[in-house]
Amino acid sequence: MTSAAIWLRSWLYLIAFVTWTFCIAIVGLPTLSTQRWTRALTRLWIRGIMLLARKIVGITCRVVGREHVPPGACIIAAQHQSSFETYRLFLELEHPIFVLKRELTWIPIVGWYMRRGGLVPIDRGAGAGAMRKMLRAAKSALNTGGQMVVFPEGTRVPPGESRPYRPGIVALYTQCEVPVIPMALNSGVLWGKTRILKLPGEIVFEFLPALPPGLDKDAMLSELRARLDAFQPDSAA
């Protein structure tokens, strides 16, 4: 596929994405009455996004290592390279709960769905208060068998780069007493952090074996970093 064709498809995808998102957000307003219906509508919206990505820009997704995700409560400590994984993990996990920065819930209409869908907005400037809120929300979700999705670096990071892990992942590991499953991915190769251009190919998610329990802070962070950095899936273009 030529560069011009890829750019054209990328713009067509963007137009289709915005149109689909606007339509389903407006039509689905009655679903905000219950979390169950809000989450069902969110899954429908994301399935539409995946269809558009596949049909227009030629992006598919393959998930490896599902056997490492236990039934019921766990914490998914995932690499974060693009918005793609925030969509797709909502389909791959039975009852995902995302921790996200509070500012995202201020987006008109979309923010309503985020709050009603059970996502956990955190004010990063609130320090210890934000940490306590996250732990309370995590324990509540985990007690009902949910899966807490955490991006340890706290923001999207391009492939090949790294940032220090934020303290939240350590608090979750030490206080929640559930398996912590690292997840590696390569979405930034095709999807990118903020760019319009999207390249055709295959995005790979790989769930890795759970971190051993009982590690101290430094050992836990070192083990998580080693596992995620060691696995760099290649895009199958």
C-alpha positions as CSV (number, residue, x, y, z in Angstrom):
1,M,0.0,0.0,0.0
2,T,1.4,3.4,-1.0
3,S,2.0,6.2,1.5
4,A,-0.8,8.3,0.0
5,A,-3.2,5.4,0.3
6,I,-2.3,4.9,4.0
7,W,-2.8,8.6,4.7
8,L,-6.1,8.6,2.9
9,R,-7.3,5.6,4.9
10,S,-6.1,7.2,8.1
11,W,-8.2,10.3,7.5
12,L,-11.2,8.2,6.5
13,Y,-10.9,6.2,9.7
14,L,-10.7,9.4,11.8
15,I,-13.9,10.7,10.1
16,A,-15.7,7.4,10.6
17,F,-14.5,7.2,14.3
18,V,-15.8,10.7,15.2
19,T,-19.1,10.0,13.4
20,W,-19.6,6.6,15.1
21,T,-18.6,8.0,18.5
22,F,-21.0,11.0,18.2
23,C,-23.9,8.9,17.0
24,I,-23.6,6.2,19.6
25,A,-23.0,8.7,22.4
26,I,-26.2,10.5,21.6
27,V,-28.4,7.5,20.9
28,G,-27.1,5.7,24.0
29,L,-27.9,8.4,26.5
30,P,-30.7,6.4,28.1
31,T,-28.2,3.7,28.9
32,L,-26.7,6.0,31.5
33,S,-29.5,5.0,33.8
34,T,-27.5,1.9,34.9
35,Q,-23.9,0.9,34.9
36,R,-24.7,-2.5,33.3
37,W,-26.3,-0.8,30.3
38,T,-23.5,1.8,30.1
39,R,-20.9,-0.9,29.9
40,A,-22.9,-2.9,27.3
41,L,-23.1,0.2,25.1
42,T,-19.3,0.8,25.6
43,R,-18.6,-2.7,24.4
44,L,-20.8,-2.1,21.3
45,W,-18.9,1.2,20.6
46,I,-15.6,-0.5,20.9
47,R,-16.6,-3.4,18.6
48,G,-17.5,-0.7,16.1
49,I,-14.0,0.9,16.5
50,M,-12.3,-2.4,16.0
51,L,-14.4,-3.0,12.8
52,L,-13.5,0.4,11.4
53,A,-9.8,-0.2,12.2
54,R,-9.8,-3.5,10.5
55,K,-11.8,-2.5,7.4
56,I,-10.5,1.0,6.8
57,V,-6.8,1.0,7.9
58,G,-6.1,-2.7,8.0
59,I,-5.2,-3.1,11.7
60,T,-6.0,-6.3,13.5
61,C,-5.2,-7.5,17.0
62,R,-3.8,-10.8,18.3
63,V,-3.9,-11.7,22.0
64,V,-1.3,-14.2,23.4
65,G,-1.0,-15.7,26.9
66,R,-4.7,-15.6,27.9
67,E,-3.9,-18.6,30.2
68,H,-2.0,-16.3,32.5
69,V,-5.1,-14.3,33.3
70,P,-6.9,-16.0,36.2
71,P,-10.6,-16.1,36.5
72,G,-11.9,-13.4,38.7
73,A,-10.0,-10.7,40.5
74,C,-6.6,-9.6,39.3
75,I,-4.5,-6.5,38.3
76,I,-3.3,-6.0,34.8
77,A,-0.1,-4.0,34.7
78,A,0.1,-3.0,31.0
79,Q,2.4,-1.1,28.8
80,H,0.7,2.0,27.4
81,Q,1.6,3.2,23.9
82,S,-1.7,4.4,22.4
83,S,-5.4,4.7,22.9
84,F,-5.9,1.3,21.2
85,E,-5.3,-0.8,24.4
86,T,-7.8,1.3,26.4
87,Y,-10.4,0.3,23.9
88,R,-9.4,-3.3,23.2
89,L,-8.9,-4.4,26.9
90,F,-12.5,-3.5,27.5
91,L,-13.3,-6.4,25.2
92,E,-10.6,-8.8,26.3
93,L,-11.4,-8.7,30.0
94,E,-14.6,-9.8,31.7
95,H,-15.1,-6.8,34.0
96,P,-12.3,-4.3,33.5
97,I,-11.9,-1.2,35.7
98,F,-9.5,1.4,34.4
99,V,-7.7,4.1,36.5
100,L,-7.5,7.3,34.4
101,K,-6.7,10.9,34.9
102,R,-9.6,13.0,36.2
103,E,-9.4,15.5,33.3
104,L,-10.6,12.8,30.8
105,T,-14.0,12.7,32.6
106,W,-14.5,16.4,31.8
107,I,-14.9,15.6,28.1
108,P,-18.6,16.5,27.2
109,I,-20.9,13.5,27.0
110,V,-18.0,11.0,26.8
111,G,-17.0,11.8,30.3
112,W,-20.5,10.9,31.5
113,Y,-20.0,7.4,30.1
114,M,-16.6,7.1,31.8
115,R,-18.0,7.9,35.2
116,R,-21.2,5.8,34.8
117,G,-19.2,2.9,33.4
118,G,-17.3,2.5,36.7
119,L,-13.9,3.9,35.6
120,V,-11.9,5.5,38.4
121,P,-10.8,9.1,37.8
122,I,-7.8,10.2,39.8
123,D,-6.5,13.7,40.5
124,R,-2.8,13.3,40.1
125,G,-2.1,16.4,42.0
126,A,-3.9,15.2,45.1
127,G,-1.0,13.1,46.3
128,A,-1.8,10.7,49.1
129,G,-5.5,11.5,48.7
130,A,-5.5,10.2,45.2
131,M,-3.6,7.1,46.2
132,R,-6.2,6.3,48.9
133,K,-9.1,6.8,46.5
134,M,-7.4,4.5,44.0
135,L,-6.9,1.8,46.6
136,R,-10.5,2.0,47.8
137,A,-11.8,1.7,44.2
138,A,-9.4,-1.1,43.4
139,K,-10.4,-3.1,46.5
140,S,-14.1,-2.6,45.7
141,A,-13.7,-3.7,42.1
142,L,-11.6,-6.7,43.0
143,N,-14.0,-7.8,45.7
144,T,-16.6,-8.2,43.0
145,G,-14.3,-10.2,40.7
146,G,-13.3,-7.2,38.6
147,Q,-9.9,-6.7,36.8
148,M,-8.1,-3.5,37.6
149,V,-6.2,-2.2,34.6
150,V,-3.2,-0.1,35.5
151,F,-0.6,1.6,33.2
152,P,2.4,1.7,35.6
153,E,4.2,4.6,33.7
154,G,1.0,6.7,34.1
155,T,1.0,7.9,30.5
156,R,1.4,6.8,26.9
157,V,5.1,6.1,26.1
158,P,6.4,5.4,22.5
159,P,7.9,2.1,21.7
160,G,11.6,1.9,22.7
161,E,11.3,4.6,25.4
162,S,10.6,4.2,29.1
163,R,9.5,6.3,32.1
164,P,9.7,5.6,35.8
165,Y,6.9,3.6,37.2
166,R,4.4,5.5,39.4
167,P,3.9,4.5,43.0
168,G,0.4,3.3,42.5
169,I,1.4,0.0,41.0
170,V,3.4,-0.8,44.1
171,A,0.5,0.1,46.4
172,L,-1.8,-2.1,44.5
173,Y,0.6,-5.0,44.5
174,T,1.3,-4.9,48.2
175,Q,-2.2,-4.1,49.5
176,C,-4.7,-5.8,47.2
177,E,-3.4,-9.4,47.5
178,V,-4.4,-10.5,44.0
179,P,-2.3,-11.7,41.1
180,V,-0.5,-8.9,39.2
181,I,-0.3,-9.8,35.5
182,P,2.2,-7.9,33.3
183,M,1.0,-7.2,29.7
184,A,3.3,-6.3,26.9
185,L,2.2,-4.8,23.6
186,N,3.3,-3.0,20.4
187,S,0.3,-0.8,19.6
188,G,2.5,2.3,19.3
189,V,4.2,0.9,16.2
190,L,0.9,1.1,14.2
191,W,-1.5,3.3,16.2
192,G,0.8,5.9,17.8
193,K,0.3,8.2,20.7
194,T,-1.6,11.1,19.1
195,R,-0.9,10.9,15.4
196,I,-3.6,10.7,12.8
197,L,-1.5,8.3,10.6
198,K,-2.3,4.6,11.3
199,L,-0.3,1.9,9.7
200,P,-1.8,-1.4,8.5
201,G,-0.6,-4.5,10.4
202,E,-1.1,-6.6,13.5
203,I,-1.1,-5.3,17.1
204,V,-0.1,-7.9,19.6
205,F,-1.0,-8.1,23.3
206,E,0.8,-10.6,25.4
207,F,-0.2,-11.4,29.0
208,L,2.8,-12.6,30.9
209,P,2.9,-14.9,34.0
210,A,1.9,-13.2,37.3
211,L,4.5,-11.5,39.4
212,P,5.5,-13.7,42.4
213,P,3.9,-12.5,45.7
214,G,5.8,-11.0,48.6
215,L,8.5,-9.0,46.7
216,D,9.6,-5.8,48.3
217,K,9.1,-2.5,46.4
218,D,12.4,-2.4,44.6
219,A,12.4,-6.1,43.7
220,M,8.8,-5.8,42.4
221,L,9.5,-2.8,40.2
222,S,12.7,-4.4,38.9
223,E,10.8,-7.7,38.0
224,L,8.0,-5.9,36.3
225,R,10.3,-3.7,34.3
226,A,12.5,-6.7,33.3
227,R,9.5,-8.7,32.1
228,L,7.9,-5.9,30.1
229,D,11.1,-4.6,28.6
230,A,12.3,-8.1,27.6
231,F,9.2,-8.8,25.5
232,Q,8.9,-6.5,22.5
233,P,6.4,-8.0,20.1
234,D,6.9,-7.1,16.4
235,S,4.1,-5.9,14.2
236,A,3.2,-8.3,11.5
237,A,2.5,-5.8,8.7
